[in-house]
Amino acid sequence: MKATLEALGLEIEQTLGGCTSEEELEQVRVTFLGRKGRLTEVMRGVGALPPAERPIIGELVNAIKRRVDERIESLRTEWQSAARAHALATERIDVTLPGRRSLQGHQHPLTTTLEEVTAIFVGLGFAVHDGPHIEDERHNFEALNIPADHPARDMHDTFFVDRRHVLRTHTSPVQIRVMEQTEPPVAAIAPGAVYRHDDDVTHSPMFHQIEGFLVDRGVTFADLKGVLGLFVQRMFGPETRVRFRPSFFPFTEPSAEIDISCVICGGDRFVDGQPCRVCKSTGWLEILGSGMIHPAVFAAVGYDPEKFSGFAFGVGIERVAMLKYGINDIRLFFQNDLRFLRQF
Ligand code: PHE
């Protein structure tokens, strides 16, 4: 009996020695020490032994049982701490590494400029209006005193949608739409995209304008000068000077182009002794077209030119943004290069 037990003890030790996982250890425990385990069977047989042998064999069985339990337990802890050490070594997080920053977007510089210009005119009491980008010829040209054979149509490099419709070449058709629906007095602006077949460093086939106009009794060129002078100073700073140059638009008479003192050289024409490249050493930058609304336009919308007068203007948003931020290529606005956009 004793010899059998010792052999069994040895067998268990060997089996344990071959174990490589906790599952195998458990298997060994069940096989030998479980309810139907081989060592348990032997235990059951102890009662049938002569009384003198019982304590000796019982003691022996218990000793084997204890040894096996201890061995299993120590293997288990050994493996667990090895696994833990391995995990600590390989799954280490370097808390000194900088975290991943989530990128925050912001407004496009053109949107910012458009909103800024809009806010200035809204502050002066102008209402904001919108119009279709696909315009009929009447609103884009005829009602603006540009008949079909008028040479002024050449200035517009028009995209035709069909024989009677164009992509609007300016925001001036919104003047017509608003006047058709409103009796004077009226003061409105119309910001939005316009389209011309033109593409170089200062021209884009799609760009943005803000149209503005005001009609009432007794409106004069002095009102135009006052409003646009204020706009320019709010937009470019109080030191900015304005200059009115005679010009031509079919829908205004008289017409004027407005220049501001150069934002780079301040009108000095030279920067560090070098001719200013932004204003080409003229000291002035053209910024918008304007004039007193032509009687023919009033006739087209049913306003009485004997009773009412008004002024109108059109500002190029890209141009304002380029001057304000010192950008020298209009195409940068539309390429969506983040290296450019992030600078704003
Ligand atoms: N519509 C003109 C253009 O696009 C600008 C303008 C608007 C001029 C209103 C005078 C009055 O060139």
Residues whose N, C-alpha, C, O or C-beta is under 5 A from the ligand:
A	BS01	LIG	T169 H170 S172 F249 T252 G289 S290 G291 A312 F313 G314
